[in-house]
């Protein structure tokens, strides 16, 4: 799976989670809806951080999203 797609999925998880939190609070829905939204928002946020670290820190500059990092064993 490409890194760009993972970033988009992370953003979608976060947006859906925040939307569920707001919808649950405004419409006075079951607290389970708010909890699910909270968990989705947290998971999306963590995933965004991991994708950022993988893309910009681990892979290094100049690598595109299709390449995998090569570990030099010398």
Secondary structure, 3 states (H helix, E strand, C coil): CCHHHHHHHHHHHHHHHHHHHHHHHHCCCCHHHHHHHHHHHHHHHHHHHHHHHHHHHHCCCCCCCCCCCCCCCC
